[in-house]
Amino acid sequence: MDMIKYETSLKAKGDDYKRIVFWNRFIRNPIETILTITPAIISICLLVAGYYTYFLLVIYAVCVAYPLFIFLYQFKSSVNYHLKHRDPAEEAKCIMTVTKSGILADIPEHDLKYNYEWNDCTTAYYKYGYYMLFNGSKMIVMLNTKDMTQEEKKAIPQIITDNVDKNKCAIKF
């Protein structure tokens, strides 16, 4: 199959969006997770080992509460804010055309066309029903497989693999 053309949205919606943002922020780039959790783990270990004073108990409480604040409140708030205030074109009907020369995203409702080239891709992932192509830390495009036929779902990994520059693009699916 040389070309796949299907109707979808440009970006993920709702729970899919939340899962992908969580994965991208905390799992794909684990540095923030490590830096957030390490003080909490050290605090718990020191507390269990018996190293505490009233001052240290306050420090330990802050170190343990901070990751909970980041994961439960700040992350959820920023995702919900983005979902409420996102560009309407991101959720509008989009015609994705995947070819050997690249990916064209046409959003007729907003008179927008985006062309993504395979050479811009440095990493390709398949997570949560989406093929996600990145250039460094920036997501270039998402291909939602839930809106594809079975034949298209089988062909898309081969199209991606055949067309990205394997010397600079890591394929992780």
Buried (B, 14 or more C-beta within 10 A) or exposed (E): EEEBEBEBBBBBEEEBBBBBBBBBBBEBEEEEBEEBBEBBEEBEEBBEEEEBEEEEEEBBEEBBEBBEEBBEEEBEEEBEEEBEEEEEBBBBEBBBBBBEEBBBBBBEEBEBEBEBEBEBBBBBBBBBBBBBBBBEEEBBBBBBBEBBEEEBBEBBBEBBEEBBEEEEBEBEE
